[in-house]
Amino acid sequence: TGKGEPRSALMKHPAGQAATAIILELQDWDSHRLSLAHQNRMLRLVRELIAQYQSHKYQSGVVDMVDVEEAAKRLLTDSPLSAWMQEKLDAQVRHLLIDEFQDTNPLQWQILKEWLSNYAGAGGGADMPRLFIVGDPKQSIYRFRNAEPRVFIDAQALVHSLGGDLLSCDHTRRNASAVM
């Protein structure tokens, strides 16, 4: 008779409440279905864009940083190449300093770890390069490049397994005392 009365009367009845719950659930499922369809279209678009980008790089004869990182990973993980690569690195690298380590992404860390973990298995050794890792996980700003400050935990474990020291610094020399 009045606006909203049939609905409120319907909601007072258990069958009406059950029907309303079913309708709301169906609406929710329909929303999920539409969202999933949209996500699938976006996924196809992204895959096509990546394929086009890869094709363009190949045709132009260029590589990007991800290609370089992937090539380095293959050089250190592919068994026929890894021993040769390890030997070349051992002969040429005596000291390795990595500054701003907080901006290291997991793939970069995997590459470095692949090389250095061979020393850990051998208990270090005289041929092992001196490794210095400097950084502050609280200053990581390159998430858009997949920088992952949590690799610090893994890096600390590797440094420890190589017999290295972990040093902390809780002060700065960047600013004069008067400024501070």
C-alpha positions as semicolon CSV with decimal commas, in nm:
position;residue;x (nm);y (nm);z (nm)
1;T;0,000;0,000;0,000
2;G;0,280;0,242;0,079
3;K;0,630;0,275;-0,056
4;G;0,855;0,002;0,088
5;E;0,582;-0,181;0,272
6;P;0,577;-0,496;0,060
7;R;0,953;-0,530;0,096
8;S;0,950;-0,478;0,469
9;A;0,664;-0,725;0,499
10;L;0,858;-0,968;0,282
11;M;1,167;-0,927;0,500
12;K;0,967;-1,018;0,810
13;H;0,882;-1,358;0,665
14;P;1,153;-1,633;0,681
15;A;1,093;-1,731;0,317
16;G;1,131;-1,366;0,213
17;Q;1,456;-1,337;0,406
18;A;1,589;-1,656;0,242
19;A;1,486;-1,536;-0,104
20;T;1,652;-1,199;-0,048
21;A;1,972;-1,369;0,068
22;I;1,973;-1,586;-0,246
23;I;1,917;-1,284;-0,471
24;L;2,201;-1,093;-0,304
25;E;2,433;-1,394;-0,338
26;L;2,342;-1,427;-0,708
27;Q;2,415;-1,059;-0,760
28;D;2,750;-1,106;-0,588
29;W;2,834;-1,408;-0,807
30;D;2,733;-1,214;-1,118
31;S;2,962;-0,930;-1,011
32;H;3,248;-1,180;-0,964
33;R;3,174;-1,334;-1,305
34;L;3,191;-0,993;-1,475
35;S;3,509;-0,907;-1,286
36;L;3,672;-1,236;-1,385
37;A;3,577;-1,183;-1,749
38;H;3,733;-0,835;-1,737
39;Q;4,050;-0,971;-1,572
40;N;4,079;-1,241;-1,840
41;R;4,052;-0,979;-2,114
42;M;4,320;-0,769;-1,942
43;L;4,545;-1,074;-1,905
44;R;4,515;-1,150;-2,278
45;L;4,595;-0,786;-2,356
46;V;4,901;-0,783;-2,129
47;R;5,029;-1,110;-2,278
48;E;4,988;-0,969;-2,628
49;L;5,167;-0,646;-2,532
50;I;5,457;-0,844;-2,384
51;A;5,479;-1,061;-2,696
52;Q;5,481;-0,749;-2,915
53;Y;5,748;-0,589;-2,696
54;Q;5,966;-0,902;-2,712
55;S;5,920;-0,917;-3,090
56;H;6,013;-0,550;-3,125
57;K;6,328;-0,600;-2,916
58;Y;6,428;-0,903;-3,123
59;Q;6,369;-0,725;-3,454
60;S;6,559;-0,418;-3,333
61;G;6,846;-0,624;-3,193
62;V;6,821;-0,471;-2,847
63;V;6,797;-0,610;-2,495
64;D;6,664;-0,460;-2,176
65;M;6,776;-0,502;-1,817
66;V;6,548;-0,803;-1,760
67;D;6,709;-0,978;-2,059
68;V;7,055;-0,912;-1,913
69;E;6,949;-1,045;-1,573
70;E;6,793;-1,357;-1,726
71;A;7,109;-1,420;-1,933
72;A;7,326;-1,388;-1,621
73;K;7,100;-1,631;-1,438
74;R;7,131;-1,885;-1,721
75;L;7,511;-1,845;-1,723
76;L;7,529;-1,930;-1,353
77;T;7,265;-2,204;-1,339
78;D;7,313;-2,395;-1,666
79;S;7,553;-2,675;-1,574
80;P;7,774;-2,672;-1,886
81;L;7,820;-2,296;-1,858
82;S;7,817;-2,244;-1,483
83;A;8,155;-2,405;-1,412
84;W;8,319;-2,199;-1,687
85;M;8,148;-1,882;-1,565
86;Q;8,248;-1,953;-1,204
87;E;8,610;-1,997;-1,313
88;K;8,605;-1,667;-1,506
89;L;8,454;-1,481;-1,212
90;D;8,701;-1,639;-0,969
91;A;8,995;-1,530;-1,187
92;Q;8,879;-1,171;-1,223
93;V;8,690;-1,068;-0,910
94;R;8,881;-1,024;-0,584
95;H;8,658;-0,766;-0,414
96;L;8,286;-0,722;-0,460
97;L;8,110;-0,416;-0,317
98;I;7,734;-0,391;-0,352
99;D;7,601;-0,058;-0,233
100;E;7,230;0,025;-0,198
101;F;7,160;-0,346;-0,154
102;Q;6,807;-0,263;-0,039
103;D;6,720;-0,199;-0,405
104;T;6,820;-0,550;-0,514
105;N;6,541;-0,754;-0,670
106;P;6,501;-1,129;-0,609
107;L;6,633;-1,223;-0,956
108;Q;6,947;-1,014;-0,906
109;W;6,997;-1,170;-0,565
110;Q;6,945;-1,519;-0,708
111;I;7,219;-1,451;-0,965
112;L;7,465;-1,329;-0,703
113;K;7,369;-1,604;-0,459
114;E;7,416;-1,871;-0,727
115;W;7,776;-1,762;-0,769
116;L;7,860;-1,703;-0,402
117;S;7,683;-2,009;-0,262
118;N;7,940;-2,228;-0,437
119;Y;8,194;-2,087;-0,190
120;A;7,966;-2,157;0,105
121;G;7,949;-2,525;0,006
122;A;8,327;-2,535;-0,010
123;G;8,366;-2,361;0,326
124;G;8,483;-2,033;0,177
125;G;8,838;-2,054;0,053
126;A;9,124;-1,833;-0,055
127;D;8,978;-1,782;-0,404
128;M;8,658;-1,641;-0,262
129;P;8,617;-1,267;-0,332
130;R;8,588;-1,028;-0,040
131;L;8,221;-0,939;-0,026
132;F;8,085;-0,611;0,108
133;I;7,710;-0,553;0,110
134;V;7,591;-0,210;0,216
135;G;7,232;-0,097;0,249
136;D;6,936;-0,016;0,466
137;P;6,612;-0,209;0,407
138;K;6,413;0,087;0,542
139;Q;6,537;0,297;0,248
140;S;6,422;0,066;-0,033
141;I;6,246;0,280;-0,293
142;Y;6,251;0,071;-0,611
143;R;5,945;-0,153;-0,568
144;F;5,850;-0,068;-0,928
145;R;6,166;-0,258;-1,031
146;N;6,080;-0,547;-0,798
147;A;6,330;-0,440;-0,534
148;E;6,271;-0,657;-0,230
149;P;6,421;-0,551;0,102
150;R;6,354;-0,899;0,243
151;V;6,648;-1,035;0,041
152;F;6,854;-0,883;0,324
153;I;6,759;-1,176;0,546
154;D;6,881;-1,426;0,289
155;A;7,195;-1,220;0,223
156;Q;7,274;-1,212;0,595
157;A;7,243;-1,591;0,611
158;L;7,480;-1,630;0,315
159;V;7,733;-1,385;0,460
160;H;7,719;-1,579;0,788
161;S;7,768;-1,913;0,607
162;L;8,074;-1,765;0,435
163;G;8,220;-1,671;0,774
164;G;8,153;-1,300;0,727
165;D;8,068;-1,037;0,983
166;L;7,742;-0,846;1,007
167;L;7,796;-0,487;1,109
168;S;7,529;-0,234;1,200
169;C;7,544;0,142;1,193
170;D;7,277;0,345;1,366
171;H;7,418;0,689;1,298
172;T;7,473;0,909;0,995
173;R;7,752;1,138;0,885
174;R;7,545;1,296;0,609
175;N;7,438;1,596;0,815
176;A;7,639;1,828;1,032
177;S;7,558;1,826;1,403
178;A;7,429;2,180;1,383
179;V;7,176;2,080;1,118
180;M;7,061;1,781;1,320
